Each structure stands twice: as structure tokens, then as C-alpha cells.
Amino acid sequence: MIILVSVFKKVVIMFNISPELLPYFKGYCSSSEVILLFVYMKCRFSLSYRDLGEMMRMRGARVDHSTLQRWVIKFVPLIDKAVRKRKRPIGSSWRMDETYVKLNGKWIYLYRAVDRYGDTVDFFLSEHRDKSSTLSFFRKAITENNIPKKVVIDKSGSNKAALDAINTDLDQDHTIQILQNKYLNNRVEQDHRFIKKRIKPMLGFKNFYSASITISGIENIRMIQKGQVRGAKNHLSTFENFAILMAA
């Protein structure tokens, strides 16, 4: 258990990990709470691994940045699973767009969608920007959420082609309305900046798997920040709601 005390106000946060998660931390020198605390910090704030390593030394522990990176790769999937299990239903009108992420000096593509209220629908990282990648994104999003009534996209032909392919498999009464309008997509384009802000200090990723896992952590913490997880309380901080989620 970690007890975090704010020096600015008298607030005590009790951070306990669910007993169901403890076996995943067996064999690690650091406690499960310390590991998840630093994984959270990496995904929540614009910090490099070296920044986190220095913060560990401030706590009296010496953990190199490569170990911290391995923690992120290992334990972000636990956060992803917990968030998806308790994620609130999203709206039926989606705004979908893709943004760019640098991998070994080259651009790859992060497909994302939010609903009309700005809540995150889903995300999908791909090395390609084509119909096949867009189709994979929509299939993942629909499987994890529901079939939307309407999807707003830009003028990309691959996005339209993917949605047309999905509509061919749906009953006529349940087909998705496709609206191509760049200006109506401002909400998802504005939401990209929160993710890009976290990625910027990393100066690009070295391998695709690491990029996918790290972005998954950033997206999931962002969903907690938006209050998209059942049990989250508006008057609590993002970390307090994260602590509640991981103790459930």
C-alpha cells in the first residue's frame, strides 16, 4: 500500500492493488503499487523515461529508464483490460480521424474516434493508411462498443471504403450513416492534441509493439481523466479514480 500525502492540502490517497492483479507482479523487486504509480505517471504526464528514473531516485530507489520502459510494456495491458471492463457506453454518433506518430524516423498512423460528446470510442495503431487498416480499426471499435448510427469522417477515400464494406455486412435497417465533412471532425482533431502532447517527449518510438502499448496506456488514462469508467467520481482527481479502478 502507498499513502500519498499532498503538501498543499490535507489529502491522503490510499493506493491498494486488487489481489487479483498481485500475481502479475511476482518476482519484481519493487512493490506493485510503486510499479503502477510510475506506469501511471508515464501515461498521464509528458515525461521521458529518464525523467521518471530521476523521480525514482528522489524516492530513494535506483531504477534505470530501460526497467521503467519494461514496466510500461508489461503492465499497461492490465490497465487496458480494467478500463475496457468498466468503460461506460459511448454515444452512437462518432467522429473518426487519424493522426501521425513517428516510428524510427518514419510516420505511422494512429486511428482514433470520439463520440459527439468527446468521449473516446477506440484507437488503433497501424503502419499503413489504407482501407484494410481503417477496416481493422472500425471492426475493433464496433466489437468493443456497438454499431454507430452515424460516423463523421474527412474526405479520405480509404475511410469511406472501409465503412462501405462494413455496411454491406449489415441489415439495411442498421447501416451506418456516413458523413464526410472536415469541419464537423473538429472534436476528434482537437482530442488528438492530448495524446500527441504525451508522445512528444519520447522523440519517436523505436519499435511498433512498444509504440502500440505506450499509446494504449496514454489513451486509457485519458479515458479515466474524461470520467468514462464506471465508478469514477467527478470530484476526485484522475489519479484517485485510477487508484479506485486498480483496487476493484
Secondary structure as the mmCIF struct_conf table of DSSP 4:
data_model
#
loop_
_struct_conf.conf_type_id
_struct_conf.id
_struct_conf.beg_label_comp_id
_struct_conf.beg_label_asym_id
_struct_conf.beg_label_seq_id
_struct_conf.end_label_comp_id
_struct_conf.end_label_asym_id
_struct_conf.end_label_seq_id
STRN STRN1 ILE A 2 VAL A 5
BEND BEND1 VAL A 7 LYS A 9
STRN STRN2 VAL A 12 PHE A 15
TURN_TY1_P TURN_TY1_P1 PRO A 19 LEU A 21
HELX_RH_3T_P HELX_RH_3T_P1 LEU A 22 PHE A 25
TURN_TY1_P TURN_TY1_P2 LYS A 26 GLY A 27
BEND BEND2 CYS A 29 SER A 30
HELX_RH_AL_P HELX_RH_AL_P1 SER A 32 ARG A 44
BEND BEND3 PHE A 45 PHE A 45
HELX_RH_AL_P HELX_RH_AL_P2 TYR A 49 MET A 58
TURN_TY1_P TURN_TY1_P3 ARG A 59 GLY A 60
HELX_RH_AL_P HELX_RH_AL_P3 HIS A 65 ARG A 86
STRN STRN3 LYS A 87 LYS A 87
HELX_LH_PP_P HELX_LH_PP_P1 ARG A 88 GLY A 91
BEND BEND4 SER A 92 SER A 92
STRN STRN4 SER A 93 LEU A 103
TURN_TY1_P TURN_TY1_P4 ASN A 104 GLY A 105
STRN STRN5 LYS A 106 ASP A 115
TURN_TY1_P TURN_TY1_P5 ARG A 116 TYR A 117
BEND BEND5 GLY A 118 GLY A 118
STRN STRN6 THR A 120 SER A 126
BEND BEND6 GLU A 127 GLU A 127
BEND BEND7 ASP A 130 ASP A 130
HELX_RH_AL_P HELX_RH_AL_P4 LYS A 131 GLU A 144
BEND BEND8 ASN A 145 ASN A 145
BEND BEND9 LYS A 149 LYS A 149
STRN STRN7 LYS A 150 ILE A 153
BEND BEND10 LYS A 155 LYS A 155
HELX_RH_AL_P HELX_RH_AL_P5 GLY A 157 THR A 168
TURN_TY1_P TURN_TY1_P6 ASP A 169 ASP A 169
BEND BEND11 LEU A 170 LEU A 170
HELX_RH_3T_P HELX_RH_3T_P2 GLN A 172 HIS A 174
HELX_LH_PP_P HELX_LH_PP_P2 THR A 175 ILE A 176
STRN STRN8 GLN A 177 GLN A 180
BEND BEND12 LYS A 182 LYS A 182
HELX_RH_3T_P HELX_RH_3T_P3 TYR A 183 ASN A 185
HELX_RH_AL_P HELX_RH_AL_P6 ASN A 186 ILE A 199
HELX_RH_3T_P HELX_RH_3T_P4 LYS A 200 MET A 202
BEND BEND13 GLY A 204 GLY A 204
STRN STRN9 PHE A 205 PHE A 205
BEND BEND14 LYS A 206 ASN A 207
HELX_RH_AL_P HELX_RH_AL_P7 PHE A 208 GLN A 225
TURN_TY1_P TURN_TY1_P7 LYS A 226 GLY A 227
STRN STRN10 VAL A 229 VAL A 229
TURN_TY1_P TURN_TY1_P8 ARG A 230 GLY A 231
TURN_TY1_P TURN_TY1_P9 ASN A 234 HIS A 235
BEND BEND15 LEU A 236 LEU A 236
HELX_RH_AL_P HELX_RH_AL_P8 THR A 238 ALA A 247
#
